[in-house]
Amino acid sequence: MQMANASEIKHLEDKVEVLSAEVVALKQSIEGLLDAWKASRGLLSIIKWLAGVASGCAIIWAAMHGGPGSH
């Protein structure tokens, strides 16, 4: 088995350092996407809740005004 010389070791260490920095950047990017996903899920829950309230109000209003088809 051939021993690696000092320049090969330095080259590999530099590559590992670059890859480590890329992993950190990717981790931060993924964390940002996850935060956005969580925020959008919360917003969608609120929108769905508001749609339910609006539907309920529309049903009550229609019932109080004779419902559909009454003239």
PQR file of N, CA, C, O and H, with PARSE charges and radii, in Angstrom:
ATOM      1  N   MET A   1       0.844  -1.181   0.000 -0.4000 1.5000
ATOM      2  CA  MET A   1       0.000   0.000   0.000 -0.0000 2.0000
ATOM      3  C   MET A   1       0.883   1.235   0.000  0.5500 1.7000
ATOM      4  O   MET A   1       1.828   1.328   0.783 -0.5500 1.4000
ATOM      5  N   GLN A   2       0.580   2.177  -0.870 -0.4000 1.5000
ATOM      6  CA  GLN A   2       1.393   3.372  -1.026 -0.0000 2.0000
ATOM      7  C   GLN A   2       0.966   4.428  -0.010  0.5500 1.7000
ATOM      8  O   GLN A   2      -0.227   4.656   0.190 -0.5500 1.4000
ATOM      9  H   GLN A   2      -0.188   2.102  -1.506  0.4000 1.0000
ATOM     10  N   MET A   3       1.918   5.056   0.614 -0.4000 1.5000
ATOM     11  CA  MET A   3       1.645   6.111   1.589 -0.0000 2.0000
ATOM     12  C   MET A   3       1.371   7.427   0.851  0.5500 1.7000
ATOM     13  O   MET A   3       2.028   7.745  -0.140 -0.5500 1.4000
ATOM     14  H   MET A   3       2.887   4.871   0.452  0.4000 1.0000
ATOM     15  N   ALA A   4       0.406   8.171   1.345 -0.4000 1.5000
ATOM     16  CA  ALA A   4       0.090   9.468   0.748 -0.0000 2.0000
ATOM     17  C   ALA A   4       1.139  10.478   1.179  0.5500 1.7000
ATOM     18  O   ALA A   4       1.572  10.488   2.331 -0.5500 1.4000
ATOM     19  H   ALA A   4      -0.128   7.912   2.150  0.4000 1.0000
ATOM     20  N   ASN A   5       1.542  11.323   0.246 -0.4000 1.5000
ATOM     21  CA  ASN A   5       2.512  12.347   0.620 -0.0000 2.0000
ATOM     22  C   ASN A   5       1.799  13.546   1.236  0.5500 1.7000
ATOM     23  O   ASN A   5       0.570  13.613   1.257 -0.5500 1.4000
ATOM     24  H   ASN A   5       1.190  11.315  -0.690  0.4000 1.0000
ATOM     25  N   ALA A   6       2.578  14.473   1.728 -0.4000 1.5000
ATOM     26  CA  ALA A   6       2.025  15.615   2.461 -0.0000 2.0000
ATOM     27  C   ALA A   6       1.117  16.467   1.581  0.5500 1.7000
ATOM     28  O   ALA A   6       0.109  16.976   2.072 -0.5500 1.4000
ATOM     29  H   ALA A   6       3.577  14.418   1.710  0.4000 1.0000
ATOM     30  N   SER A   7       1.433  16.639   0.311 -0.4000 1.5000
ATOM     31  CA  SER A   7       0.593  17.484  -0.550 -0.0000 2.0000
ATOM     32  C   SER A   7      -0.751  16.808  -0.822  0.5500 1.7000
ATOM     33  O   SER A   7      -1.773  17.490  -0.909 -0.5500 1.4000
ATOM     34  H   SER A   7       2.251  16.225  -0.088  0.4000 1.0000
ATOM     35  N   GLU A   8      -0.767  15.487  -0.956 -0.4000 1.5000
ATOM     36  CA  GLU A   8      -2.034  14.769  -1.140 -0.0000 2.0000
ATOM     37  C   GLU A   8      -2.902  14.870   0.102  0.5500 1.7000
ATOM     38  O   GLU A   8      -4.117  15.042   0.007 -0.5500 1.4000
ATOM     39  H   GLU A   8       0.063  14.933  -0.885  0.4000 1.0000
ATOM     40  N   ILE A   9      -2.284  14.763   1.255 -0.4000 1.5000
ATOM     41  CA  ILE A   9      -3.022  14.876   2.518 -0.0000 2.0000
ATOM     42  C   ILE A   9      -3.602  16.284   2.653  0.5500 1.7000
ATOM     43  O   ILE A   9      -4.758  16.447   3.041 -0.5500 1.4000
ATOM     44  H   ILE A   9      -1.297  14.624   1.332  0.4000 1.0000
ATOM     45  N   LYS A  10      -2.803  17.292   2.334 -0.4000 1.5000
ATOM     46  CA  LYS A  10      -3.277  18.681   2.418 -0.0000 2.0000
ATOM     47  C   LYS A  10      -4.451  18.892   1.449  0.5500 1.7000
ATOM     48  O   LYS A  10      -5.436  19.543   1.796 -0.5500 1.4000
ATOM     49  H   LYS A  10      -1.863  17.160   2.019  0.4000 1.0000
ATOM     50  N   HIS A  11      -4.339  18.342   0.245 -0.4000 1.5000
ATOM     51  CA  HIS A  11      -5.410  18.461  -0.755 -0.0000 2.0000
ATOM     52  C   HIS A  11      -6.696  17.816  -0.227  0.5500 1.7000
ATOM     53  O   HIS A  11      -7.777  18.391  -0.365 -0.5500 1.4000
ATOM     54  H   HIS A  11      -3.539  17.814  -0.037  0.4000 1.0000
ATOM     55  N   LEU A  12      -6.589  16.652   0.361 -0.4000 1.5000
ATOM     56  CA  LEU A  12      -7.765  15.967   0.904 -0.0000 2.0000
ATOM     57  C   LEU A  12      -8.351  16.721   2.092  0.5500 1.7000
ATOM     58  O   LEU A  12      -9.571  16.797   2.244 -0.5500 1.4000
ATOM     59  H   LEU A  12      -5.712  16.185   0.473  0.4000 1.0000
ATOM     60  N   GLU A  13      -7.487  17.275   2.928 -0.4000 1.5000
ATOM     61  CA  GLU A  13      -7.976  18.064   4.060 -0.0000 2.0000
ATOM     62  C   GLU A  13      -8.739  19.293   3.565  0.5500 1.7000
ATOM     63  O   GLU A  13      -9.771  19.659   4.130 -0.5500 1.4000
ATOM     64  H   GLU A  13      -6.496  17.214   2.805  0.4000 1.0000
ATOM     65  N   ASP A  14      -8.223  19.932   2.500 -0.4000 1.5000
ATOM     66  CA  ASP A  14      -8.907  21.098   1.932 -0.0000 2.0000
ATOM     67  C   ASP A  14     -10.278  20.700   1.378  0.5500 1.7000
ATOM     68  O   ASP A  14     -11.259  21.421   1.558 -0.5500 1.4000
ATOM     69  H   ASP A  14      -7.386  19.636   2.042  0.4000 1.0000
ATOM     70  N   LYS A  15     -10.337  19.549   0.706 -0.4000 1.5000
ATOM     71  CA  LYS A  15     -11.615  19.076   0.174 -0.0000 2.0000
ATOM     72  C   LYS A  15     -12.615  18.811   1.295  0.5500 1.7000
ATOM     73  O   LYS A  15     -13.790  19.157   1.175 -0.5500 1.4000
ATOM     74  H   LYS A  15      -9.539  18.964   0.559  0.4000 1.0000
ATOM     75  N   VAL A  16     -12.156  18.204   2.375 -0.4000 1.5000
ATOM     76  CA  VAL A  16     -13.028  17.923   3.513 -0.0000 2.0000
ATOM     77  C   VAL A  16     -13.542  19.228   4.106  0.5500 1.7000
ATOM     78  O   VAL A  16     -14.708  19.321   4.490 -0.5500 1.4000
ATOM     79  H   VAL A  16     -11.202  17.922   2.472  0.4000 1.0000
ATOM     80  N   GLU A  17     -12.681  20.231   4.182 -0.4000 1.5000
ATOM     81  CA  GLU A  17     -13.092  21.528   4.726 -0.0000 2.0000
ATOM     82  C   GLU A  17     -14.167  22.166   3.849  0.5500 1.7000
ATOM     83  O   GLU A  17     -15.146  22.707   4.364 -0.5500 1.4000
ATOM     84  H   GLU A  17     -11.734  20.156   3.870  0.4000 1.0000
ATOM     85  N   VAL A  18     -13.994  22.107   2.527 -0.4000 1.5000
ATOM     86  CA  VAL A  18     -14.978  22.663   1.600 -0.0000 2.0000
ATOM     87  C   VAL A  18     -16.300  21.906   1.724  0.5500 1.7000
ATOM     88  O   VAL A  18     -17.366  22.519   1.777 -0.5500 1.4000
ATOM     89  H   VAL A  18     -13.199  21.667   2.109  0.4000 1.0000
ATOM     90  N   LEU A  19     -16.230  20.588   1.769 -0.4000 1.5000
ATOM     91  CA  LEU A  19     -17.448  19.785   1.888 -0.0000 2.0000
ATOM     92  C   LEU A  19     -18.156  20.049   3.215  0.5500 1.7000
ATOM     93  O   LEU A  19     -19.385  20.078   3.269 -0.5500 1.4000
ATOM     94  H   LEU A  19     -15.364  20.090   1.726  0.4000 1.0000
ATOM     95  N   SER A  20     -17.393  20.239   4.272 -0.4000 1.5000
ATOM     96  CA  SER A  20     -17.997  20.546   5.573 -0.0000 2.0000
ATOM     97  C   SER A  20     -18.747  21.874   5.519  0.5500 1.7000
ATOM     98  O   SER A  20     -19.837  21.999   6.075 -0.5500 1.4000
ATOM     99  H   SER A  20     -16.394  20.216   4.228  0.4000 1.0000
ATOM    100  N   ALA A  21     -18.162  22.860   4.851 -0.4000 1.5000
ATOM    101  CA  ALA A  21     -18.833  24.160   4.722 -0.0000 2.0000
ATOM    102  C   ALA A  21     -20.114  24.017   3.901  0.5500 1.7000
ATOM    103  O   ALA A  21     -21.124  24.648   4.214 -0.5500 1.4000
ATOM    104  H   ALA A  21     -17.276  22.758   4.399  0.4000 1.0000
ATOM    105  N   GLU A  22     -20.078  23.195   2.858 -0.4000 1.5000
ATOM    106  CA  GLU A  22     -21.278  22.976   2.045 -0.0000 2.0000
ATOM    107  C   GLU A  22     -22.369  22.276   2.853  0.5500 1.7000
ATOM    108  O   GLU A  22     -23.549  22.591   2.696 -0.5500 1.4000
ATOM    109  H   GLU A  22     -19.258  22.683   2.605  0.4000 1.0000
ATOM    110  N   VAL A  23     -21.994  21.339   3.707 -0.4000 1.5000
ATOM    111  CA  VAL A  23     -22.965  20.641   4.545 -0.0000 2.0000
ATOM    112  C   VAL A  23     -23.628  21.624   5.507  0.5500 1.7000
ATOM    113  O   VAL A  23     -24.839  21.561   5.720 -0.5500 1.4000
ATOM    114  H   VAL A  23     -21.036  21.082   3.834  0.4000 1.0000
ATOM    115  N   VAL A  24     -22.850  22.521   6.083 -0.4000 1.5000
ATOM    116  CA  VAL A  24     -23.409  23.529   6.993 -0.0000 2.0000
ATOM    117  C   VAL A  24     -24.391  24.426   6.245  0.5500 1.7000
ATOM    118  O   VAL A  24     -25.468  24.732   6.756 -0.5500 1.4000
ATOM    119  H   VAL A  24     -21.867  22.572   5.910  0.4000 1.0000
ATOM    120  N   ALA A  25     -24.018  24.851   5.028 -0.4000 1.5000
ATOM    121  CA  ALA A  25     -24.913  25.708   4.240 -0.0000 2.0000
ATOM    122  C   ALA A  25     -26.202  24.964   3.886  0.5500 1.7000
ATOM    123  O   ALA A  25     -27.286  25.542   3.954 -0.5500 1.4000
ATOM    124  H   ALA A  25     -23.143  24.602   4.613  0.4000 1.0000
ATOM    125  N   LEU A  26     -26.093  23.708   3.514 -0.4000 1.5000
ATOM    126  CA  LEU A  26     -27.279  22.920   3.190 -0.0000 2.0000
ATOM    127  C   LEU A  26     -28.172  22.723   4.408  0.5500 1.7000
ATOM    128  O   LEU A  26     -29.398  22.770   4.305 -0.5500 1.4000
ATOM    129  H   LEU A  26     -25.212  23.239   3.458  0.4000 1.0000
ATOM    130  N   LYS A  27     -27.555  22.504   5.551 -0.4000 1.5000
ATOM    131  CA  LYS A  27     -28.324  22.332   6.792 -0.0000 2.0000
ATOM    132  C   LYS A  27     -29.113  23.597   7.098  0.5500 1.7000
ATOM    133  O   LYS A  27     -30.286  23.520   7.464 -0.5500 1.4000
ATOM    134  H   LYS A  27     -26.559  22.465   5.635  0.4000 1.0000
ATOM    135  N   GLN A  28     -28.489  24.752   6.952 -0.4000 1.5000
ATOM    136  CA  GLN A  28     -29.182  26.017   7.207 -0.0000 2.0000
ATOM    137  C   GLN A  28     -30.319  26.218   6.208  0.5500 1.7000
ATOM    138  O   GLN A  28     -31.392  26.700   6.570 -0.5500 1.4000
ATOM    139  H   GLN A  28     -27.536  24.814   6.654  0.4000 1.0000
ATOM    140  N   SER A  29     -30.081  25.851   4.961 -0.4000 1.5000
ATOM    141  CA  SER A  29     -31.114  25.982   3.934 -0.0000 2.0000
ATOM    142  C   SER A  29     -32.304  25.086   4.250  0.5500 1.7000
ATOM    143  O   SER A  29     -33.454  25.507   4.119 -0.5500 1.4000
ATOM    144  H   SER A  29     -29.209  25.459   4.667  0.4000 1.0000
ATOM    145  N   ILE A  30     -32.033  23.868   4.661 -0.4000 1.5000
ATOM    146  CA  ILE A  30     -33.099  22.921   5.005 -0.0000 2.0000
ATOM    147  C   ILE A  30     -33.873  23.419   6.225  0.5500 1.7000
ATOM    148  O   ILE A  30     -35.098  23.301   6.272 -0.5500 1.4000
ATOM    149  H   ILE A  30     -31.100  23.527   4.768  0.4000 1.0000
ATOM    150  N   GLU A  31     -33.178  23.964   7.193 -0.4000 1.5000
ATOM    151  CA  GLU A  31     -33.862  24.500   8.370 -0.0000 2.0000
ATOM    152  C   GLU A  31     -34.781  25.651   7.977  0.5500 1.7000
ATOM    153  O   GLU A  31     -35.880  25.778   8.515 -0.5500 1.4000
ATOM    154  H   GLU A  31     -32.183  24.060   7.155  0.4000 1.0000
ATOM    155  N   GLY A  32     -34.334  26.497   7.032 -0.4000 1.5000
ATOM    156  CA  GLY A  32     -35.170  27.587   6.548 -0.0000 2.0000
ATOM    157  C   GLY A  32     -36.410  27.071   5.837  0.5500 1.7000
ATOM    158  O   GLY A  32     -37.506  27.598   6.029 -0.5500 1.4000
ATOM    159  H   GLY A  32     -33.440  26.393   6.595  0.4000 1.0000
ATOM    160  N   LEU A  33     -36.240  26.044   5.017 -0.4000 1.5000
ATOM    161  CA  LEU A  33     -37.384  25.449   4.326 -0.0000 2.0000
ATOM    162  C   LEU A  33     -38.356  24.819   5.313  0.5500 1.7000
ATOM    163  O   LEU A  33     -39.572  24.920   5.147 -0.5500 1.4000
ATOM    164  H   LEU A  33     -35.350  25.616   4.860  0.4000 1.0000
ATOM    165  N   LEU A  34     -37.823  24.176   6.331 -0.4000 1.5000
ATOM    166  CA  LEU A  34     -38.676  23.548   7.342 -0.0000 2.0000
ATOM    167  C   LEU A  34     -39.476  24.599   8.105  0.5500 1.7000
ATOM    168  O   LEU A  34     -40.660  24.404   8.378 -0.5500 1.4000
ATOM    169  H   LEU A  34     -36.835  24.094   6.466  0.4000 1.0000
ATOM    170  N   ASP A  35     -38.832  25.710   8.447 -0.4000 1.5000
ATOM    171  CA  ASP A  35     -39.545  26.796   9.122 -0.0000 2.0000
ATOM    172  C   ASP A  35     -40.661  27.352   8.239  0.5500 1.7000
ATOM    173  O   ASP A  35     -41.762  27.624   8.719 -0.5500 1.4000
ATOM    174  H   ASP A  35     -37.870  25.868   8.225  0.4000 1.0000
ATOM    175  N   ALA A  36     -40.373  27.520   6.946 -0.4000 1.5000
ATOM    176  CA  ALA A  36     -41.392  28.014   6.017 -0.0000 2.0000
ATOM    177  C   ALA A  36     -42.544  27.019   5.906  0.5500 1.7000
ATOM    178  O   ALA A  36     -43.706  27.421   5.849 -0.5500 1.4000
ATOM    179  H   ALA A  36     -39.479  27.299   6.556  0.4000 1.0000
ATOM    180  N   TRP A  37     -42.232  25.732   5.876 -0.4000 1.5000
ATOM    181  CA  TRP A  37     -43.263  24.694   5.789 -0.0000 2.0000
ATOM    182  C   TRP A  37     -44.165  24.745   7.030  0.5500 1.7000
ATOM    183  O   TRP A  37     -45.390  24.688   6.922 -0.5500 1.4000
ATOM    184  H   TRP A  37     -41.288  25.406   5.923  0.4000 1.0000
ATOM    185  N   LYS A  38     -43.547  24.850   8.195 -0.4000 1.5000
ATOM    186  CA  LYS A  38     -44.329  24.905   9.431 -0.0000 2.0000
ATOM    187  C   LYS A  38     -45.220  26.148   9.451  0.5500 1.7000
ATOM    188  O   LYS A  38     -46.377  26.077   9.866 -0.5500 1.4000
ATOM    189  H   LYS A  38     -42.552  24.896   8.283  0.4000 1.0000
ATOM    190  N   ALA A  39     -44.685  27.278   9.005 -0.4000 1.5000
ATOM    191  CA  ALA A  39     -45.479  28.514   8.986 -0.0000 2.0000
ATOM    192  C   ALA A  39     -46.639  28.387   8.007  0.5500 1.7000
ATOM    193  O   ALA A  39     -47.747  28.837   8.298 -0.5500 1.4000
ATOM    194  H   ALA A  39     -43.746  27.335   8.669  0.4000 1.0000
ATOM    195  N   SER A  40     -46.396  27.784   6.861 -0.4000 1.5000
ATOM    196  CA  SER A  40     -47.481  27.655   5.883 -0.0000 2.0000
ATOM    197  C   SER A  40     -48.560  26.702   6.380  0.5500 1.7000
ATOM    198  O   SER A  40     -49.741  26.913   6.107 -0.5500 1.4000
ATOM    199  H   SER A  40     -45.495  27.418   6.625  0.4000 1.0000
ATOM    200  N   ARG A  41     -48.171  25.657   7.105 -0.4000 1.5000
ATOM    201  CA  ARG A  41     -49.169  24.749   7.665 -0.0000 2.0000
ATOM    202  C   ARG A  41     -50.046  25.471   8.664  0.5500 1.7000
ATOM    203  O   ARG A  41     -51.256  25.243   8.700 -0.5500 1.4000
ATOM    204  H   ARG A  41     -47.212  25.485   7.327  0.4000 1.0000
ATOM    205  N   GLY A  42     -49.462  26.340   9.477 -0.4000 1.5000
ATOM    206  CA  GLY A  42     -50.242  27.119  10.432 -0.0000 2.0000
ATOM    207  C   GLY A  42     -51.193  28.068   9.729  0.5500 1.7000
ATOM    208  O   GLY A  42     -52.345  28.217  10.136 -0.5500 1.4000
ATOM    209  H   GLY A  42     -48.480  26.525   9.447  0.4000 1.0000
ATOM    210  N   LEU A  43     -50.710  28.710   8.672 -0.4000 1.5000
ATOM    211  CA  LEU A  43     -51.547  29.629   7.908 -0.0000 2.0000
ATOM    212  C   LEU A  43     -52.693  28.883   7.241  0.5500 1.7000
ATOM    213  O   LEU A  43     -53.823  29.369   7.227 -0.5500 1.4000
ATOM    214  H   LEU A  43     -49.774  28.589   8.341  0.4000 1.0000
ATOM    215  N   LEU A  44     -52.414  27.713   6.691 -0.4000 1.5000
ATOM    216  CA  LEU A  44     -53.471  26.922   6.066 -0.0000 2.0000
ATOM    217  C   LEU A  44     -54.523  26.490   7.086  0.5500 1.7000
ATOM    218  O   LEU A  44     -55.711  26.450   6.766 -0.5500 1.4000
ATOM    219  H   LEU A  44     -51.495  27.318   6.703  0.4000 1.0000
ATOM    220  N   SER A  45     -54.108  26.173   8.290 -0.4000 1.5000
ATOM    221  CA  SER A  45     -55.068  25.805   9.334 -0.0000 2.0000
ATOM    222  C   SER A  45     -55.989  26.975   9.649  0.5500 1.7000
ATOM    223  O   SER A  45     -57.193  26.794   9.828 -0.5500 1.4000
ATOM    224  H   SER A  45     -53.143  26.206   8.550  0.4000 1.0000
ATOM    225  N   ILE A  46     -55.426  28.167   9.717 -0.4000 1.5000
ATOM    226  CA  ILE A  46     -56.237  29.356  10.001 -0.0000 2.0000
ATOM    227  C   ILE A  46     -57.214  29.613   8.859  0.5500 1.7000
ATOM    228  O   ILE A  46     -58.381  29.927   9.094 -0.5500 1.4000
ATOM    229  H   ILE A  46     -54.448  28.314   9.572  0.4000 1.0000
ATOM    230  N   ILE A  47     -56.732  29.478   7.615 -0.4000 1.5000
ATOM    231  CA  ILE A  47     -57.606  29.697   6.458 -0.0000 2.0000
ATOM    232  C   ILE A  47     -58.748  28.684   6.450  0.5500 1.7000
ATOM    233  O   ILE A  47     -59.894  29.043   6.180 -0.5500 1.4000
ATOM    234  H   ILE A  47     -55.784  29.223   7.425  0.4000 1.0000
ATOM    235  N   LYS A  48     -58.441  27.425   6.743 -0.4000 1.5000
ATOM    236  CA  LYS A  48     -59.487  26.405   6.789 -0.0000 2.0000
ATOM    237  C   LYS A  48     -60.496  26.712   7.896  0.5500 1.7000
ATOM    238  O   LYS A  48     -61.697  26.520   7.705 -0.5500 1.4000
ATOM    239  H   LYS A  48     -57.510  27.134   6.962  0.4000 1.0000
ATOM    240  N   TRP A  49     -60.032  27.178   9.029 -0.4000 1.5000
ATOM    241  CA  TRP A  49     -60.910  27.529  10.135 -0.0000 2.0000
ATOM    242  C   TRP A  49     -61.813  28.699   9.734  0.5500 1.7000
ATOM    243  O   TRP A  49     -63.017  28.683   9.992 -0.5500 1.4000
ATOM    244  H   TRP A  49     -59.056  27.334   9.184  0.4000 1.0000
ATOM    245  N   LEU A  50     -61.219  29.706   9.102 -0.4000 1.5000
ATOM    246  CA  LEU A  50     -62.018  30.857   8.661 -0.0000 2.0000
ATOM    247  C   LEU A  50     -63.049  30.452   7.608  0.5500 1.7000
ATOM    248  O   LEU A  50     -64.161  30.980   7.599 -0.5500 1.4000
ATOM    249  H   LEU A  50     -60.241  29.719   8.892  0.4000 1.0000
ATOM    250  N   ALA A  51     -62.691  29.526   6.727 -0.4000 1.5000
ATOM    251  CA  ALA A  51     -63.648  29.046   5.724 -0.0000 2.0000
ATOM    252  C   ALA A  51     -64.819  28.345   6.399  0.5500 1.7000
ATOM    253  O   ALA A  51     -65.963  28.490   5.969 -0.5500 1.4000
ATOM    254  H   ALA A  51     -61.788  29.098   6.734  0.4000 1.0000
ATOM    255  N   GLY A  52     -64.542  27.596   7.440 -0.4000 1.5000
ATOM    256  CA  GLY A  52     -65.620  26.934   8.186 -0.0000 2.0000
ATOM    257  C   GLY A  52     -66.536  27.935   8.848  0.5500 1.7000
ATOM    258  O   GLY A  52     -67.756  27.778   8.820 -0.5500 1.4000
ATOM    259  H   GLY A  52     -63.613  27.479   7.789  0.4000 1.0000
ATOM    260  N   VAL A  53     -65.960  28.964   9.446 -0.4000 1.5000
ATOM    261  CA  VAL A  53     -66.765  29.999  10.084 -0.0000 2.0000
ATOM    262  C   VAL A  53     -67.619  30.725   9.048  0.5500 1.7000
ATOM    263  O   VAL A  53     -68.802  30.978   9.277 -0.5500 1.4000
ATOM    264  H   VAL A  53     -64.969  29.091   9.469  0.4000 1.0000
ATOM    265  N   ALA A  54     -67.015  31.059   7.907 -0.4000 1.5000
ATOM    266  CA  ALA A  54     -67.758  31.748   6.844 -0.0000 2.0000
ATOM    267  C   ALA A  54     -68.898  30.871   6.315  0.5500 1.7000
ATOM    268  O   ALA A  54     -69.994  31.363   6.047 -0.5500 1.4000
ATOM    269  H   ALA A  54     -66.054  30.854   7.720  0.4000 1.0000
ATOM    270  N   SER A  55     -68.633  29.583   6.168 -0.4000 1.5000
ATOM    271  CA  SER A  55     -69.688  28.667   5.705 -0.0000 2.0000
ATOM    272  C   SER A  55     -70.824  28.599   6.713  0.5500 1.7000
ATOM    273  O   SER A  55     -71.998  28.621   6.341 -0.5500 1.4000
ATOM    274  H   SER A  55     -67.742  29.183   6.385  0.4000 1.0000
ATOM    275  N   GLY A  56     -70.475  28.518   7.978 -0.4000 1.5000
ATOM    276  CA  GLY A  56     -71.496  28.494   9.030 -0.0000 2.0000
ATOM    277  C   GLY A  56     -72.339  29.752   9.023  0.5500 1.7000
ATOM    278  O   GLY A  56     -73.561  29.685   9.154 -0.5500 1.4000
ATOM    279  H   GLY A  56     -69.522  28.500   8.280  0.4000 1.0000
ATOM    280  N   CYS A  57     -71.696  30.901   8.872 -0.4000 1.5000
ATOM    281  CA  CYS A  57     -72.426  32.165   8.817 -0.0000 2.0000
ATOM    282  C   CYS A  57     -73.347  32.208   7.604  0.5500 1.7000
ATOM    283  O   CYS A  57     -74.480  32.679   7.696 -0.5500 1.4000
ATOM    284  H   CYS A  57     -70.703  30.955   8.765  0.4000 1.0000
ATOM    285  N   ALA A  58     -72.858  31.714   6.463 -0.4000 1.5000
ATOM    286  CA  ALA A  58     -73.681  31.709   5.251 -0.0000 2.0000
ATOM    287  C   ALA A  58     -74.886  30.797   5.413  0.5500 1.7000
ATOM    288  O   ALA A  58     -75.974  31.130   4.943 -0.5500 1.4000
ATOM    289  H   ALA A  58     -71.938  31.331   6.388  0.4000 1.0000
ATOM    290  N   ILE A  59     -74.717  29.661   6.063 -0.4000 1.5000
ATOM    291  CA  ILE A  59     -75.825  28.733   6.291 -0.0000 2.0000
ATOM    292  C   ILE A  59     -76.864  29.366   7.217  0.5500 1.7000
ATOM    293  O   ILE A  59     -78.065  29.282   6.960 -0.5500 1.4000
ATOM    294  H   ILE A  59     -73.833  29.391   6.445  0.4000 1.0000
ATOM    295  N   ILE A  60     -76.399  29.991   8.280 -0.4000 1.5000
ATOM    296  CA  ILE A  60     -77.318  30.651   9.217 -0.0000 2.0000
ATOM    297  C   ILE A  60     -78.059  31.788   8.517  0.5500 1.7000
ATOM    298  O   ILE A  60     -79.270  31.930   8.682 -0.5500 1.4000
ATOM    299  H   ILE A  60     -75.423  30.058   8.489  0.4000 1.0000
ATOM    300  N   TRP A  61     -77.344  32.595   7.741 -0.4000 1.5000
ATOM    301  CA  TRP A  61     -77.976  33.702   7.011 -0.0000 2.0000
ATOM    302  C   TRP A  61     -79.032  33.167   6.041  0.5500 1.7000
ATOM    303  O   TRP A  61     -80.140  33.697   5.960 -0.5500 1.4000
ATOM    304  H   TRP A  61     -76.359  32.479   7.607  0.4000 1.0000
ATOM    305  N   ALA A  62     -78.673  32.111   5.306 -0.4000 1.5000
ATOM    306  CA  ALA A  62     -79.632  31.532   4.345 -0.0000 2.0000
ATOM    307  C   ALA A  62     -80.854  30.980   5.059  0.5500 1.7000
ATOM    308  O   ALA A  62     -81.974  31.134   4.571 -0.5500 1.4000
ATOM    309  H   ALA A  62     -77.773  31.681   5.371  0.4000 1.0000
ATOM    310  N   ALA A  63     -80.658  30.341   6.206 -0.4000 1.5000
ATOM    311  CA  ALA A  63     -81.780  29.792   6.956 -0.0000 2.0000
ATOM    312  C   ALA A  63     -82.694  30.909   7.473  0.5500 1.7000
ATOM    313  O   ALA A  63     -83.915  30.752   7.494 -0.5500 1.4000
ATOM    314  H   ALA A  63     -79.748  30.216   6.602  0.4000 1.0000
ATOM    315  N   MET A  64     -82.115  32.015   7.883 -0.4000 1.5000
ATOM    316  CA  MET A  64     -82.890  33.132   8.411 -0.0000 2.0000
ATOM    317  C   MET A  64     -83.650  33.863   7.293  0.5500 1.7000
ATOM    318  O   MET A  64     -84.662  34.512   7.556 -0.5500 1.4000
ATOM    319  H   MET A  64     -81.123  32.142   7.866  0.4000 1.0000
ATOM    320  N   HIS A  65     -83.175  33.762   6.075 -0.4000 1.5000
ATOM    321  CA  HIS A  65     -83.797  34.467   4.947 -0.0000 2.0000
ATOM    322  C   HIS A  65     -84.551  33.519   4.043  0.5500 1.7000
ATOM    323  O   HIS A  65     -84.715  33.811   2.859 -0.5500 1.4000
ATOM    324  H   HIS A  65     -82.353  33.235   5.861  0.4000 1.0000
ATOM    325  N   GLY A  66     -85.005  32.416   4.547 -0.4000 1.5000
ATOM    326  CA  GLY A  66     -85.863  31.508   3.791 -0.0000 2.0000
ATOM    327  C   GLY A  66     -85.132  30.448   3.010  0.5500 1.7000
ATOM    328  O   GLY A  66     -85.783  29.604   2.395 -0.5500 1.4000
ATOM    329  H   GLY A  66     -84.871  32.178   5.509  0.4000 1.0000
ATOM    330  N   GLY A  67     -83.834  30.444   3.000 -0.4000 1.5000
ATOM    331  CA  GLY A  67     -83.099  29.425   2.293 -0.0000 2.0000
ATOM    332  C   GLY A  67     -83.117  29.604   0.804  0.5500 1.7000
ATOM    333  O   GLY A  67     -83.732  30.545   0.302 -0.5500 1.4000
ATOM    334  H   GLY A  67     -83.305  31.130   3.500  0.4000 1.0000
ATOM    335  N   PRO A  68     -82.459  28.725   0.085 -0.5600 1.5000
ATOM    336  CA  PRO A  68     -82.393  28.857  -1.374  0.2800 2.0000
ATOM    337  C   PRO A  68     -83.752  28.566  -2.017  0.5500 1.7000
ATOM    338  O   PRO A  68     -84.498  27.702  -1.555 -0.5500 1.4000
ATOM    339  N   GLY A  69     -84.049  29.275  -3.049 -0.4000 1.5000
ATOM    340  CA  GLY A  69     -85.283  29.034  -3.821 -0.0000 2.0000
ATOM    341  C   GLY A  69     -86.516  29.728  -3.276  0.5500 1.7000
ATOM    342  O   GLY A  69     -87.573  29.634  -3.900 -0.5500 1.4000
ATOM    343  H   GLY A  69     -83.443  29.977  -3.424  0.4000 1.0000
ATOM    344  N   SER A  70     -86.443  30.415  -2.153 -0.4000 1.5000
ATOM    345  CA  SER A  70     -87.637  31.090  -1.647 -0.0000 2.0000
ATOM    346  C   SER A  70     -87.726  32.470  -2.259  0.5500 1.7000
ATOM    347  O   SER A  70     -86.734  33.197  -2.298 -0.5500 1.4000
ATOM    348  H   SER A  70     -85.584  30.491  -1.646  0.4000 1.0000
ATOM    349  N   HIS A  71     -88.898  32.839  -2.735 -0.4000 1.5000
ATOM    350  CA  HIS A  71     -89.080  34.140  -3.382 -0.0000 2.0000
ATOM    351  C   HIS A  71     -90.120  34.939  -2.662  0.5500 1.7000
ATOM    352  O   HIS A  71     -90.415  36.066  -3.058 -0.5500 1.4000
ATOM    353  H   HIS A  71     -89.704  32.249  -2.703  0.4000 1.0000
TER
END
